[in-house]
Amino acid sequence: MTGVTLEKVVKRFGEVQVIHGVDLKIDDGEFCVFVGPSGCGKSTLLRMIAGLEETSSGAIRIGARDVTYIDPSERGVAMVFQTYALYPHMTVAENMGFGLKMTGHPKAEVDRKVAEAARILKLEPLLDRKPKALSGGQRQRVAIGRAIVRGPEVFLFDEPLSNLDAELRVEMRVEIARLHREIGATMIYVTHDQVEAMTLADKIVVLRSGRIEQVGRPLDLYNDPDNKFVAGFIGSPSMNFVSGVVEGGSVAAKGLAGSVATSNALPPAGNEVTVGLRPQHLKIGPGDTHRVDLTEALGGVSYVHLTAPSGEKLIVERHDQVSLEPGAKVGVSFDARDAMLFDTDGLRLRQEYPRRG
């Protein structure tokens, strides 16, 4: 197995530049997830690594090889797409082994590799079935098996779970994580779902408008984002953001009672900043400052949607089953150590005291 390196990679479609000088190193055996909103360039970047999109400038290396202009079939990668693209008239075994058969591999070798992939993916009982007799999750496992039998250096996944229902998505996330542990291959996975990113990745690459916003381990991005975009994108429900004003050595946050102690990295008094607090860091208590709009009661956890007197919206996470009716008035408190601060450009202003991880 081997890693992948991108060096100042650019992609243009005519006069429009969609990937802007991306530099990235993915280590051997690492599970790297590209995540970001629609149109951020994550699938385009993956297709460039696969060789399905031409690289306008820069270099792509797989291991020690420069593959920037090498044919896709010679790059040592295998790609799993959102659509299964199985041959309906072939059995599971025939679908998985078709690529090797077409490239002239001996039947005994094809059968051996198909059997090994079926073992890894727990597909042995299904090898004689046609795709129409399979569930969506089983079809996706066959598509993954087709990639495994090729023995690639790098696996590429382009939103492979998008067509599955919620229960199957969870099941397949577990399967893909287990697959990575078993075969130890380098895997690059594209998704718009940050829950998939957090649960699968060794490394997350957050993209926006064809640029990397931040790279890091899932909990590092969650606990220590570099900017407001990453802070809001990583985490579900999203981080609460409220307006604040610098007042000397602290920030007064609209819609929240209390101030946030800060460092001398703040702009001068009177300047605006944004205060970010995750839903679990807000507490509901005595008072009548905030109106309850909705309570999402999910059993073990509830999300209370509030409106502050300033009109700012907040979500509070609770772990009890106390019902709060719409229209009720409550107070909200927080620990200043849990707050994150961002300047008017969305860049993080880090506090002097250590945050609680």
N, C-alpha and C positions, 0 to 999 in steps of 0.2 A: 504494500500500500504506500501511498505518498500524499504529500500536501499540495496545496494550490497557492500560487502567488499572483496577484494582480499589481501591475506597475503603471500608474498614470493612465489607466484605461479610459478611453473616450469612445462614445458611440454617437454618430450623427445619422439622421435620416434627412438627406438633402441638406438644407440650411439649418435644420433644427437639431440642436445638440440635446440629447436626452441623458447621457451619462457623462459626468464632468470630472475627468481625471482621478478615478478611483484607485487608491492604494490599499491593498489588503493582503494579509498573510493568514492562510488557514493551515494549521499544522497537520501532520500525518496522523490519521485516525481520529481527527476531531469531528464533532457534529456541529456544523455551523449553520445557523438559520438567518436568512435574509428576511427582514420584516419591515413593513411600512404600509402606508395607505395605497389605494389604487393609483396607478400612474407614477409611483415613486421610482420605477426602474428596476425593481428586484427581479422580475422575470426576464427582462432584457439582459441584465447582467448574467443571469444563469445561462441563458441561451448563448451568450458570448463565450462562456466557459465551455459549453458543449460544442461550439463551432457552428451552431444553427443561425447565429447572427454574426456578420463580419465585424471585426474590430476596426474602428476608424483610425485610432492611434493608441500607442501604449503597448504593453506586453502582457501575455498570459502564460504562466509557467505551471506545468504539472510535474512535480518533482524537479529534476534538473533540466527537463526538456522545455524549450520554448515552443508552444503549440499555437501561437497567435494565428498563424496562417496555415495550419495543418488541417487536413480533412477531418470531419467529425469521427469517422470510423477508425481513425488512427490515433485518437487522443487518449484512449484508455478510459473512457467514461461511459456510463450507462445512465439513461434518463428515464424517470417515471413521470408520466404526465397526469394531468387532472382527469382526462378521459382514459378509459382502460384500453381502448383500441385492440380488443381481442378478436381473433378470427372466429366468427360464430360457428363455422362448420368443423372446427378443430376441437379436439379434447384439450383439457388443461395441460396434459403432458406435451401434446403436439404444439400448443401455443408457446409453452415455455422453451421448448427446444428448437423452434422454427428458425431462429436467427443462426444458431450454430449449424443446423442442417444446411442452410443456404450458403454458408461459407465453407462447406465441404468437410466438416468434422466427422470422424467415424461415428457410426451409430452407437457403438458401445460407449464412447466418450460422452456423446449427447445424453444417452440414457443415465449414465452415472451422474452427470452434473444436474440433470433434472431431478433425479432421486434425492440428491443432497439438498437441493434448493427446496424440494417438497418437504423434506424432514425439518429444515430450519423453519419453514413457514407453516408447518402442520397441515400440509395439503395432501398427504398420502391418500386419504380416503376419497379424494376428489379427482384424482388424476385421469379417470376415464369419463368424467362428466364434460358436457358442452357448456359454454358460458351462460346459456339461457337457464340452466339449472342451478346457477350460483347466485348467492346474495351479492349486494354491492361490495361488502367488505371482502368476500371471497374473491371476487373479480379483481379487486385492487391488490390482493395478495398474489394472485397469479401474475399481474403486471409487474409486481416487485420481483417475483420469482424469475420472470423472463430476463430482468436485469441481472439478477444474481448469477444465472448460468453463464453469462458472458465473462464473469471473473474480472470486472473492471477495477481500475485503481481508484476511481472516484465515482460515487453514486450521486446523481442529481435528481432532486424531487421538486416538481413544479406544482405546488398546491394539490398534492395527491388526494387529500381527504375532502375537498370542497363539495363533491357530489354525494357525500354520505350524510345520513341523519346524525343527530347529536349523539345518540348512544353508540353508533358504529364509529364515529370519530374518536370517541374516548377509547374504544377497544383497539382501533388501529394505531392510535398514538402509543399505546402500551406495546403493541406488536412491533412497531418501528423502533422504539427504544430498545426492546429486547434483541431485535435483529442487529442493531448497532453494537450492542455489548457482545453478541456472539461472534460476529465476523470481524469486528474491529476496523472496518473500512472508513476512509474519509467520506463524509456525507455532507452535502450542501442542500439545504431545504428551504424552499420559498413558501411563505404564507403571509396572509394579511391578518391572521388570527394570533394575537399576542399570547393567548393562553397556550397554543401549540408551541410557540417560540419558547416560552418560559419552561414548559414541561419537558421539551426534547433537547434543548441546545446545551452544548458545552460553551459555545460562544454565540452571541447575538450581534448581528450587524443591522442597525437601525438606519433605514434609508428615507430620504425625502428629496423629491425633485432631482433625482439622479446623483445625489451626493450622500456621503456617509455622515450621519449626525453623531453617532457614537458606536463604539465596539466594546464589548465586554461580556463577562459572565452574567447570566440572568439576574441574580440577586444584586450584583454590583450596579447594573443599570437601574434596577428598582430602587435601591437604597441611596444611590449617589449619581443621579442623572446630571449630565453637563448642561442641559438646557430645558426649557419649558416644553418643547416638542417631545423629547424623550420621556420626560416626567409624566406627560399626559398620555402618551401612547402605551407605555409599559405599566400594567396594572389594571385590574378590573374589579369593581368599577373604576373609572378614571379618577385621577387626582382632582380634588377641589381647587379651583383657582379663584381668588378674590383680590380686588384692588387694594393697594396699600399706599400710604404716604410716609416718607421719611420724616421723622421728628427727632432730631438730635441723634442719639445712639440707639434708637428703636424705630419700629415701623408700626403705625396704627393701621389695622386691617379693617376695611369696610365689611360689614356683615358679621364681624366676630368681636366678641367682648375680650379685650386684653390686647397687649402689644407683644411684638416679637423682638427679643433682644438680638442685636446684630453686631457685625464686625465693622471696622473702619473702612471696609471696601465699599461701603454704601455711597451712592451719590449724595450731594449736599441736601440739607433739610429742605423740604418742600417738593422734592422730586417724587415721582410715582414709581412704584415697584409692584410686582405681583407676588402674593403670598400663596404657597401651595401646601395643602394638607391632605393626606390620604384619608379615605373614609373611616378607617379604623382608628385614626388619631383624633377624631372629634367625638366628644361625649355629650349626650343629652342629659340635662339636669334641670334643677328648679329655674324658673323664670318664664317670661312670656315674650321674648324678643323675636322668636322665629316661628313662622307658620308651617304646620305640617301639610304637605301637598299629597303625599302618597307613601304608604308603607308596603314594600315588597317583602312579604313574609315567606321565607323559603325553608322554614323548619329550623335548621341549626343556626341559620344566620338571617338577619333582616336588614334591608336597606331603606332608610328613612330619607325621603326627599323633602327638603326644607327650602323656604324662601326667607331671606333676611329682610329686615326693615329697609335696607338699601336696594332691595330687589335682586340681590345676588343669590344664585342657586347653590345649594350644598347637598351632599349625600353623606349620611352618617351610617356606619356599619355597627350593628348591634348583635349580641349573641344571647339574647333572651327572647322570650315569646310574648312580651308585653305589647299589646296592640295600641297604636297611636292613631286616632281617627283623623281624617282630613279636616283641616280647619283648626285643630288644636294648636295651642301656643306653648312653646317650650324654650328653655335656655340652652345655649351651646357653649362648651368650654374646650380647651386644648392645652397641651403642654408646649411651650415655646420651642423646646428642643426638637420637636417633631416637624416644625415648619421649615419649608424650603423657600428661598427668596430668588426672584428673577428680575433682571433689569428690563427696560423697555424694549430691548432687542431680543428678549427671551433667554439671555445667558444667565447662568447660575451665579448667585452671590452667596458664597459659602460662609457660614457662621464660624466664629472662632472656637466655640465649644464643640465637643464631639457629639454627633447625632447618635441617637440610639438606633442600633442596627436591627 
